[in-house]
Each structure stands twice: as C-alpha cells, then as structure tokens.
Amino acid sequence: MTVAKTRRFARRRILLDPRISNYHKGKGDFPLRQEMSIKVLTFLILSLAPTAFAEDFKTVNGKDYKDATITRVEPDGVVVKTNSGITKLYFTELPKEVQERFHYDSQKAAAYSAEQTANYVARQKEQDETQRQQRAADAKTNAALAEQQAATNRIQGLQTRYSELQKQEEALLLQIGQAKQPGAAYRGGKNGRTLLHQPNPQKSQLPVLQSHLSDVRHEKAEVRKQLEKAQR
C-alpha cells in the first residue's frame, strides 16, 4: 500500500468514527424515546376519549339526549353522562337499532333487573333495620338521660326541702326559747323591793310550737333518708 493510499484510508476512518459513535448513542436512547412516545399517546387517547364516544340518543317517546357519553353498559340499558347529569337509558326506551348495537337480550335484561331489584330490596331492609336499631338506641339513651335528669331534679327538690325544714326548725327553737323566758321584770312585794316578773304572753303558745317542732323534725328525718337513698 502506498503512502498516499494509507493517508486517504486514515482520513476516511476519522470521518466515519463520529457517525458510528452517534449511531450507538442514538441506539441507547431508543427505549427512553419509546417510553415517552407511549406516555404521550396514552395522554392523547385519554384526552380525546370522551369526545370520541359522545353521541346523541333519542328514545322511542321522542326525548333527546345530546352529546351523551356512555359511562357504563348494563344488560337492561346504558348509563350516559350529559350536561344535565348522569342518566340511565333502558333499552326498552331506545330504538331497535340501538338495542341490536348493544346486543340487547330481553331475558338477560329481565334477569338483571330482577337481581338489581332484589339487591335494592335487601339493601333497603338492611338500612331500615339499621335505622330501627339506631332509633331504639336513641330512645334508650334518651330514656336514660330523662331518668338521670329526673333523679337530679328529685335530689335538688329534696335538698331544697331539707334546707327549708332546717330553717323552720331553727325558727321554732327560737320561738320556743322566747316563750320559755319570764315576762318583764318589775319590783314589787310588801316592801316593793322584790324582783317579780309579769306573765309571758308567748308561754301559752308553747304546746303548739313544740308540736310543730316535732312535725318538722319528723319530716326532716324522712327527707334526709330519701336524700341519702337518692344520692347512692
């Protein structure tokens, strides 16, 4: 090989090396690019899906559902979402071509409707039973609270009565003490120097006061017993 050919061959190798390097570099980035492409495609599919499946439905009675998006297909009908909300269109309300499009089977639809009805009845019974139990629990709680409030009121009433009886007893003892005192003092006798007392006009009330005191003390003792029992 001549010197000239050797130099040309070396230059060609130098020129080819960057291409080979870029080829291997691009080949290494391929999985990353493929993953990004899949993500972008998935996003576009999800973004365009509602628009792609939006359509109009018209029942046999002439009611229109514009721009309806099918969210679920069931044996007895389709559930659609419109601007006014979510509605279920039963196949019996839709034209025959729509029924055929969704492979409507009246027997399967009837069985599905019966199952749904049975499930609804079961759920309703369960809810009714739950509500009944809740009402019973509420009634029991309210009765307990009422009983507790009644007991509190009774204790307060007994305490009030006991306090009143205590005051009556103190007042009667004071009156009895005054009734037992001698009347006004004065000097008398033969020489006018003897200390004498006039009759006490309250002394005649002693029997009544003492009887009243006995009644008060008896009631006070009974109230105390009831109060101790209520506070247990």
ZALUM-258159 format. One line per 8 residues: number of its first residue (from 1); for each residue x, y, z of N, C-alpha, C. Coordinates in Angstrom, 1 decimal. Each point is the difference from the previous one (the first is absolute). Example, Ala and Ser with C-alpha at 12.3 -4.5 7.8 and 13.67 -1.06 7.14 Angstrom:
% ZALUM-258159
1	13.2:-5.7:7.8:-0.9:1.2:0.0:0.9:1.2:0.0; -0.4:1.1:-0.7:0.9:1.1:0.0:-0.8:1.1:0.8
% end
This chain:
% ZALUM-258159
1	0.9:-1.2:0.0:-0.9:1.2:0.0:0.9:1.2:0.0; -0.3:1.0:-0.8:0.8:1.2:-0.1:-0.3:0.9:1.1; 0.8:1.0:0.1:-0.1:1.0:1.1:-1.3:0.8:-0.2; -0.3:0.3:-1.2:-1.2:0.8:-0.4:-1.2:-0.7:0.4; -0.1:-1.3:-0.4:-1.2:-0.8:0.3:-0.2:-0.2:1.5; 1.1:-0.1:0.7:-0.1:-0.2:1.5:-0.5:1.3:0.6; 0.4:1.1:-0.5:-0.5:1.3:0.6:-1.5:0.1:-0.3; -0.4:-0.3:-1.2:-1.5:0.1:-0.4:-0.8:-0.9:0.9
9	0.5:-1.2:0.2:-0.7:-1.0:0.9:-0.2:0.5:1.4; 1.1:0.6:0.5:-0.1:0.5:1.4:-1.0:1.2:0.1; 0.0:0.9:-1.1:-1.0:1.1:0.1:-1.4:-0.6:0.0; -0.2:-1.0:-0.8:-1.4:-0.6:-0.1:-0.4:-0.6:1.3; 0.9:-0.6:0.7:-0.3:-0.6:1.3:-0.3:1.1:1.0; 0.7:1.2:0.0:-0.3:1.1:0.9:-1.3:0.6:-0.3; -0.4:0.0:-1.3:-1.3:0.6:-0.3:-1.1:-1.0:0.4; 0.2:-1.3:0.0:-1.0:-1.0:0.3:-0.3:-0.1:1.5
17	1.0:0.2:0.8:-0.1:-0.2:1.4:-1.1:0.8:0.7; -0.2:1.3:-0.3:-1.1:0.7:0.7:-1.3:-0.6:-0.4; -0.2:-0.5:-1.2:-1.3:-0.5:-0.4:-0.3:-1.3:0.8; 1.1:-0.8:0.1:-0.2:-1.3:0.8:-0.3:0.3:1.4; 0.6:1.1:0.6:-0.3:0.3:1.4:-1.4:0.5:0.2; -0.4:0.9:-1.0:-1.4:0.5:0.1:-1.0:-1.1:-0.1; 0.3:-1.0:-0.9:-0.9:-1.1:-0.2:-0.2:-0.8:1.3; 1.1:-0.3:0.7:-0.1:-0.7:1.2:-0.7:0.8:1.1
25	0.2:1.3:0.0:-0.6:0.9:1.0:-1.5:0.0:-0.2; -0.4:0.2:-1.3:-1.5:0.0:-0.3:-0.6:-1.3:0.3; 0.7:-1.1:-0.2:-0.6:-1.3:0.3:-0.2:-0.2:1.5; 0.9:0.6:0.8:-0.2:-0.1:1.4:-1.2:0.8:0.6; -0.3:1.1:-0.7:-1.1:0.9:0.4:-1.4:-0.5:-0.5; 0.0:-1.1:-0.8:-1.3:-0.4:-0.6:-1.0:-0.4:1.1; 0.3:-0.8:1.0:-1.0:-0.4:1.0:-0.6:1.2:0.7; 0.8:1.1:0.3:-0.6:1.2:0.6:-0.9:0.7:-0.9
33	0.3:0.1:-1.3:-0.9:0.7:-1.0:-1.2:-0.8:-0.1; 0.1:-1.3:-0.1:-1.2:-0.9:-0.1:-0.9:0.2:1.2; 0.5:0.1:1.2:-0.8:0.2:1.2:-0.7:1.3:0.0; 0.7:1.0:-0.5:-0.6:1.4:-0.1:-1.2:0.0:-1.0; 0.3:-0.7:-1.1:-1.1:-0.1:-1.1:-1.2:-0.7:0.5; 0.2:-1.1:0.8:-1.2:-0.7:0.6:-0.8:0.9:0.9; 0.7:0.7:0.9:-0.6:0.9:0.9:-0.8:1.1:-0.7; 0.5:0.6:-1.0:-0.7:1.0:-0.8:-1.2:-0.5:-0.7
41	0.2:-1.2:-0.6:-1.2:-0.7:-0.6:-1.1:-0.3:1.0; 0.4:-0.5:1.1:-1.0:-0.3:1.1:-0.8:1.3:0.4; 0.8:1.1:0.2:-0.7:1.2:0.3:-0.9:0.5:-1.0; 0.4:-0.1:-1.3:-0.9:0.4:-1.1:-1.3:-0.8:0.0; 0.2:-1.3:0.2:-1.2:-0.9:0.0:-1.0:0.3:1.1; 0.6:0.2:1.2:-0.9:0.4:1.1:-0.6:1.3:-0.2; 0.7:0.9:-0.6:-0.6:1.4:-0.1:-1.1:0.0:-1.1; 0.2:-0.8:-1.0:-1.0:0.0:-1.1:-1.1:-1.0:0.2
49	0.1:-0.9:1.0:-1.0:-1.1:0.1:-1.4:0.5:0.2; -0.3:1.0:1.0:-1.3:0.5:0.1:-0.6:0.6:-1.2; 0.8:0.7:-0.7:-0.5:0.6:-1.3:-0.3:-1.0:-1.0; 0.9:-1.1:-0.1:-0.2:-1.0:-1.0:-1.3:-0.8:0.2; -0.4:-0.2:1.3:-1.1:-0.9:0.2:-1.3:0.8:0.3; 0.1:1.4:-0.1:-1.2:0.8:0.2:-0.9:-0.2:-1.2; -1.3:-0.2:0.3:-1.0:-0.2:-1.1:-1.4:0.4:0.5; -0.9:0.0:-0.9:-1.4:0.4:0.3:-0.9:-1.2:0.1
57	-0.9:0.0:1.0:-1.0:-1.1:0.1:-1.4:0.6:0.0; -0.9:-0.7:-0.6:-1.4:0.4:-0.1:-0.8:-1.2:0.4; -0.9:0.2:1.0:-0.8:-1.1:0.5:-1.2:-0.2:-1.0; -0.7:-1.1:0.2:-1.2:-0.2:-0.9:-1.1:1.0:0.3; 0.1:0.6:1.1:-1.0:1.0:0.4:0.4:1.4:-0.5; 1.2:0.1:-0.7:0.4:1.3:-0.6:0.8:0.8:0.9; 0.5:-0.5:1.1:0.8:0.9:0.9:1.5:-0.2:-0.5; 0.7:1.2:-0.1:1.3:0.0:-0.5:1.0:0.2:1.1
65	1.2:-0.7:-0.2:1.1:0.1:0.9:1.2:0.4:-0.9; 0.4:1.3:0.0:1.0:0.5:-0.9:1.4:-0.2:0.7; 1.0:-0.3:-0.8:1.4:-0.1:0.4:0.1:-0.9:1.3; -0.6:-1.1:-0.1:0.0:-1.0:1.1:1.2:-0.9:-0.1; 0.7:-0.1:1.2:1.2:-0.9:0.0:-0.4:-1.2:0.8; 0.2:-1.2:-0.6:-0.3:-1.2:0.6:1.0:-0.3:1.1; -0.4:-0.1:1.2:0.9:-0.4:1.1:-0.1:-1.4:0.5; -1.1:-0.7:-0.3:-0.2:-1.4:0.4:-1.1:-0.6:-0.8
73	0.3:-1.3:-0.5:-1.1:-0.7:-0.7:-0.4:-1.2:0.9; -1.3:-0.1:0.2:-0.6:-1.0:0.8:-0.9:-0.8:-0.8; -0.4:-1.2:0.5:-0.9:-0.9:-0.8:-1.3:0.7:-0.4; -0.5:0.8:0.9:-1.3:0.6:-0.3:0.0:1.5:-0.5; 1.2:0.5:-0.2:0.1:1.4:-0.4:1.4:0.5:0.0; 0.2:1.3:-0.3:1.3:0.7:0.0:-0.1:1.2:0.9; 1.1:0.2:0.7:0.1:1.2:0.8:0.8:1.0:-0.7; -0.6:1.2:-0.2:0.6:1.1:-0.8:0.2:1.2:0.9
81	1.0:0.8:-0.4:0.2:1.3:0.7:-0.2:1.1:-1.0; -0.8:0.9:0.4:-0.3:1.2:-0.8:0.3:1.3:0.8; -0.3:1.1:-0.6:0.2:1.3:0.7:-0.9:0.1:1.2; -1.1:-0.7:-0.1:-1.0:0.1:1.1:0.2:-1.0:1.1; 1.0:-0.9:-0.2:0.3:-1.0:1.1:0.1:-1.4:-0.6; -0.1:-1.0:0.9:0.1:-1.4:-0.4:-1.4:-0.6:0.0; -0.3:-0.8:-1.1:-1.3:-0.6:-0.2:0.2:-1.4:-0.6; -0.9:-0.8:0.4:-0.1:-1.4:-0.5:-1.1:-0.1:-1.1
89	0.4:-0.4:-1.2:-1.0:-0.2:-1.0:-0.2:-1.5:-0.2; -1.2:-0.4:0.3:-0.4:-1.4:-0.1:-0.2:-0.4:-1.5; 0.4:-1.2:-0.4:-0.1:-0.4:-1.4:-1.4:0.0:-0.5; -0.9:-0.3:1.0:-1.4:0.0:-0.4:-0.5:1.4:-0.5; 0.8:1.1:0.4:-0.4:1.3:-0.4:0.8:0.5:-1.2; 0.9:-0.8:-0.5:0.8:0.3:-1.2:-0.4:-0.7:-1.2; 0.3:0.5:-1.2:-0.4:-0.6:-1.3:0.7:-1.4:-0.1; -0.6:-0.8:-0.9:0.5:-1.3:-0.2:1.5:-0.1:-0.5
97	0.4:1.0:-0.8:1.3:0.0:-0.5:1.0:0.2:1.1; -0.3:0.8:1.0:0.8:0.2:1.2:0.1:-1.3:0.8; -1.2:-0.7:0.1:0.0:-1.2:0.8:0.9:-1.1:-0.7; 0.0:-0.1:-1.3:0.8:-0.9:-0.7:1.5:0.4:0.1; 0.2:1.2:0.0:1.4:0.5:0.0:0.7:-0.5:1.3; -0.8:0.0:1.1:0.6:-0.4:1.3:-0.4:-1.4:0.4; -0.5:-0.8:-1.0:-0.3:-1.4:0.2:-1.0:-0.2:1.1; -1.1:0.8:0.0:-1.0:-0.1:1.0:-0.7:-1.3:0.0
105	-0.1:-0.6:1.2:-0.7:-1.3:0.2:-1.1:0.2:1.0; -1.2:-0.2:-0.3:-1.1:0.3:0.9:0.0:-0.9:1.2; 0.4:-1.2:-0.2:0.0:-1.0:1.1:1.1:0.4:1.0; 1.2:0.3:-0.5:1.1:0.4:0.8:-0.3:1.3:0.7; -0.7:0.9:-0.7:-0.3:1.3:0.6:-1.0:-0.2:1.2; -1.0:-0.9:-0.3:-1.0:-0.3:1.1:0.7:-0.6:1.2; 0.9:-1.0:-0.2:0.7:-0.6:1.1:0.8:1.0:0.7; 0.7:0.9:-0.7:0.9:1.0:0.6:-0.9:1.0:0.8
113	-1.1:0.4:-0.5:-0.9:0.9:0.7:-0.6:-0.6:1.2; -0.3:-1.3:0.0:-0.5:-0.7:1.1:1.1:-0.1:1.1; 1.2:-0.2:-0.4:1.1:-0.1:0.9:0.2:1.4:0.7; 0.0:1.0:-0.8:0.2:1.4:0.5:-1.1:0.3:1.0; -1.2:-0.4:-0.4:-1.2:0.3:0.9:0.2:-0.7:1.3; 0.4:-1.3:0.0:0.2:-0.8:1.2:1.1:0.7:0.8; 1.1:0.4:-0.6:1.1:0.6:0.7:-0.5:1.3:0.7; -0.8:0.8:-0.8:-0.5:1.2:0.6:-0.9:-0.2:1.2
121	-0.9:-1.0:-0.1:-0.9:-0.4:1.1:0.9:-0.4:1.2; 1.0:-0.8:-0.3:0.8:-0.5:1.2:0.8:1.2:0.6; 0.5:0.9:-0.8:0.7:1.2:0.6:-1.0:0.8:0.7; -1.2:0.2:-0.5:-1.0:0.8:0.7:-0.4:-0.6:1.3; -0.1:-1.3:0.0:-0.3:-0.7:1.3:1.1:0.2:1.0; 1.2:-0.1:-0.5:1.2:0.2:0.9:0.0:1.4:0.5; -0.3:1.0:-0.9:0.0:1.4:0.5:-1.1:0.2:1.0; -1.2:-0.6:-0.3:-1.1:0.1:1.0:0.3:-0.6:1.3
129	0.7:-1.1:0.0:0.4:-0.7:1.2:1.0:0.9:0.8; 0.9:0.5:-0.8:1.0:0.9:0.7:-0.6:1.2:0.6; -1.0:0.6:-0.7:-0.7:1.2:0.5:-0.8:-0.4:1.2; -0.6:-1.2:0.0:-0.8:-0.4:1.1:0.8:-0.2:1.3; 1.2:-0.7:-0.3:0.9:-0.1:1.2:0.5:1.3:0.5; 0.3:0.9:-0.9:0.4:1.3:0.4:-1.1:0.8:0.8; -1.2:-0.1:-0.5:-1.1:0.6:0.7:-0.2:-0.6:1.4; 0.2:-1.4:0.1:-0.1:-0.6:1.3:1.1:0.4:0.9
137	1.2:0.1:-0.5:1.1:0.5:0.8:-0.2:1.4:0.4; -0.5:0.9:-0.9:-0.3:1.4:0.4:-1.0:0.0:1.1; -1.1:-0.8:-0.2:-1.0:0.0:1.0:0.5:-0.4:1.4; 0.8:-1.0:0.0:0.6:-0.5:1.2:0.9:1.0:0.7; 0.8:0.7:-0.9:0.9:1.1:0.5:-0.9:1.1:0.6; -1.0:0.4:-0.7:-0.9:1.1:0.4:-0.7:-0.4:1.3; -0.4:-1.2:0.1:-0.7:-0.5:1.3:1.0:0.1:1.2; 1.2:-0.4:-0.3:1.0:0.0:1.1:0.3:1.4:0.4
145	0.1:0.9:-1.0:0.3:1.4:0.3:-1.2:0.6:0.8; -1.2:-0.3:-0.5:-1.2:0.5:0.7:0.0:-0.5:1.5; 0.3:-1.3:0.1:0.0:-0.6:1.4:1.1:0.7:0.9; 1.1:0.3:-0.7:1.1:0.6:0.8:-0.4:1.5:0.3; -0.7:0.6:-0.9:-0.4:1.4:0.3:-1.1:0.0:1.1; -0.9:-1.0:-0.1:-1.0:-0.1:1.1:0.6:-0.2:1.3; 1.0:-0.9:0.1:0.7:-0.2:1.2:0.7:1.2:0.5; 0.6:0.8:-0.9:0.7:1.2:0.4:-1.1:1.0:0.6
153	-1.1:0.1:-0.8:-1.0:0.9:0.5:-0.6:-0.4:1.4; -0.1:-1.3:0.2:-0.5:-0.5:1.3:1.0:0.3:1.1; 1.2:-0.2:-0.3:1.0:0.4:1.0:0.0:1.4:0.4; -0.1:0.8:-1.1:0.0:1.5:0.3:-1.2:0.4:0.7; -1.2:-0.6:-0.3:-1.2:0.2:0.8:0.1:-0.4:1.4; 0.6:-1.1:0.3:0.2:-0.5:1.4:0.9:0.9:0.7; 1.1:0.5:-0.6:0.9:0.9:0.6:-0.6:1.3:0.4; -0.8:0.5:-1.0:-0.7:1.2:0.3:-1.0:-0.1:1.2
161	-0.7:-1.1:0.0:-1.0:-0.3:1.1:0.7:-0.1:1.3; 1.1:-0.7:0.0:0.8:-0.2:1.2:0.5:1.3:0.6; 0.4:0.9:-1.0:0.5:1.3:0.5:-1.1:0.8:0.6; -1.2:-0.1:-0.6:-1.2:0.7:0.5:-0.3:-0.5:1.4; 0.0:-1.3:0.2:-0.3:-0.6:1.3:1.0:0.4:1.0; 1.2:0.1:-0.4:1.1:0.4:0.9:-0.3:1.4:0.5; -0.4:0.9:-0.9:-0.3:1.4:0.4:-1.2:0.0:0.9; -1.0:-0.8:-0.3:-1.2:0.0:0.9:0.3:-0.5:1.4
169	0.9:-1.0:0.1:0.4:-0.5:1.3:0.7:1.0:0.8; 0.9:0.7:-0.6:0.7:1.1:0.6:-0.9:1.1:0.5; -1.0:0.3:-0.8:-0.9:1.1:0.3:-0.9:-0.5:1.2; -0.5:-1.2:0.0:-0.8:-0.5:1.1:0.8:-0.1:1.3; 1.2:-0.4:-0.1:0.8:-0.1:1.2:0.2:1.4:0.6; 0.2:1.0:-0.8:0.1:1.4:0.4:-1.3:0.4:0.7; -1.2:-0.3:-0.6:-1.2:0.4:0.6:-0.3:-0.7:1.3; 0.3:-1.3:0.1:-0.2:-0.8:1.2:0.9:0.6:1.1
177	1.2:0.3:-0.4:0.9:0.6:1.0:-0.5:1.3:0.6; -0.6:0.8:-0.9:-0.5:1.3:0.4:-1.3:-0.2:0.9; -0.8:-1.0:-0.4:-1.2:-0.3:0.8:0.3:-0.5:1.4; 1.2:-0.6:0.2:0.3:-0.5:1.3:0.7:1.1:0.9; 0.3:1.1:-0.6:0.6:1.0:0.8:-1.1:0.7:0.9; 0.4:0.5:1.2:-1.0:0.7:0.8:-0.4:1.3:-0.6; -1.1:0.5:0.5:-0.5:1.3:-0.5:0.9:1.2:0.5; -0.5:1.1:-0.3:0.7:1.2:0.4:0.2:0.1:1.5
185	1.2:0.4:0.5:0.3:0.1:1.4:-0.5:1.3:0.6; -0.4:-0.1:1.3:-0.4:1.2:0.7:0.3:-0.2:1.5; 0.0:1.1:0.8:0.2:-0.1:1.4:-1.4:0.0:0.7; -0.2:-0.9:0.9:-1.3:-0.1:0.7:0.2:-0.6:1.3; -1.1:-0.6:0.5:0.0:-0.6:1.3:-0.4:1.0:1.1; 0.1:-0.4:1.3:-0.4:0.9:1.1:0.8:1.2:0.1; 1.3:-0.2:-0.2:0.9:1.1:0.1:0.3:0.7:-1.3; -0.5:-0.6:-1.1:0.2:0.6:-1.3:1.4:-0.2:-0.5
193	0.7:-0.9:0.6:1.4:-0.3:-0.4:0.2:-1.4:-0.6; -1.0:-0.8:0.0:0.1:-1.3:-0.5:-0.1:0.0:-1.6; 0.9:-0.7:-0.6:0.1:0.0:-1.5:-1.1:-1.1:-0.5; -0.9:0.5:-0.6:-1.1:-0.8:-0.6:0.0:0.1:-1.5; -0.8:-1.0:-0.6:-0.1:0.0:-1.5:-1.5:-0.1:-0.4; -0.3:0.7:-1.0:-1.3:-0.1:-0.5:-0.2:-1.2:-0.8; -1.2:-0.5:-0.2:-0.2:-1.2:-0.8:0.4:0.2:-1.5; 0.7:-1.1:-0.6:0.4:0.1:-1.4:-1.2:-0.4:-0.9
201	-0.4:0.9:-0.8:-1.2:-0.3:-0.8:0.3:-1.1:-1.1; 1.3:-0.3:-0.3:0.3:-1.0:-1.0:0.0:-1.4:0.6; 0.0:-0.1:1.4:0.1:-1.3:0.7:-1.2:-0.9:-0.4; -1.1:0.6:-0.3:-1.2:-0.8:-0.3:0.1:-0.7:-1.4; 1.0:0.5:-0.8:0.2:-0.6:-1.3:1.0:-1.1:0.0; 0.5:-0.3:1.2:1.1:-1.1:0.0:-0.5:-1.3:-0.5; -1.2:-0.5:0.4:-0.4:-1.3:-0.5:-0.1:-0.1:-1.5; -0.6:1.1:-0.6:-0.1:0.0:-1.5:1.4:0.1:-0.6
209	0.9:0.8:0.5:1.3:0.1:-0.6:0.8:-1.3:0.1; -0.1:-0.6:1.2:0.7:-1.3:0.2:-0.6:-1.1:-0.9; -1.3:0.0:-0.2:-0.6:-1.0:-0.9:0.4:0.2:-1.5; 0.1:1.3:-0.4:0.4:0.4:-1.3:1.5:-0.4:-0.2; 0.8:0.2:1.1:1.4:-0.4:-0.1:0.2:-1.5:-0.2; -0.9:-0.7:0.7:0.1:-1.5:-0.1:-0.3:-0.4:-1.4; -1.1:0.6:-0.6:-0.3:-0.3:-1.4:1.1:0.3:-1.0; 0.6:1.2:0.2:1.1:0.4:-0.9:1.2:-0.9:0.1
217	0.3:-0.4:1.3:1.1:-0.9:0.1:-0.2:-1.4:-0.6; -1.3:-0.5:0.1:-0.3:-1.2:-0.5:0.1:0.0:-1.6; -0.6:1.0:-0.6:0.1:0.2:-1.4:1.5:0.2:-0.5; 0.7:0.7:0.8:1.4:0.2:-0.3:0.8:-1.3:0.0; -0.3:-0.9:1.0:0.6:-1.3:0.0:-0.3:-0.8:-1.2; -1.3:0.0:-0.4:-0.4:-0.7:-1.2:0.6:0.5:-1.3; 0.1:1.3:-0.1:0.6:0.6:-1.2:1.5:-0.4:0.0; 0.7:0.0:1.1:1.4:-0.4:0.1:0.2:-1.4:-0.5
225	-0.9:-0.9:0.4:0.1:-1.4:-0.4:-0.2:-0.1:-1.6; -1.0:0.7:-0.5:-0.3:-0.1:-1.4:1.2:0.6:-0.8; 0.6:1.1:0.6:1.1:0.6:-0.7:1.3:-0.9:0.0; 0.2:-0.7:1.1:1.1:-0.9:0.0:-0.2:-1.2:-1.0; -1.2:-0.4:-0.1:-0.3:-1.1:-0.9:0.1:0.4:-1.5; -0.4:1.3:-0.3:0.1:0.5:-1.3:1.4:0.2:-0.5; 0.9:0.3:1.0:1.4:0.4:-0.3:0.9:-1.3:-0.1; -0.6:-1.2:0.2:0.9:-1.2:0.0:0.3:-0.3:-1.5
% end
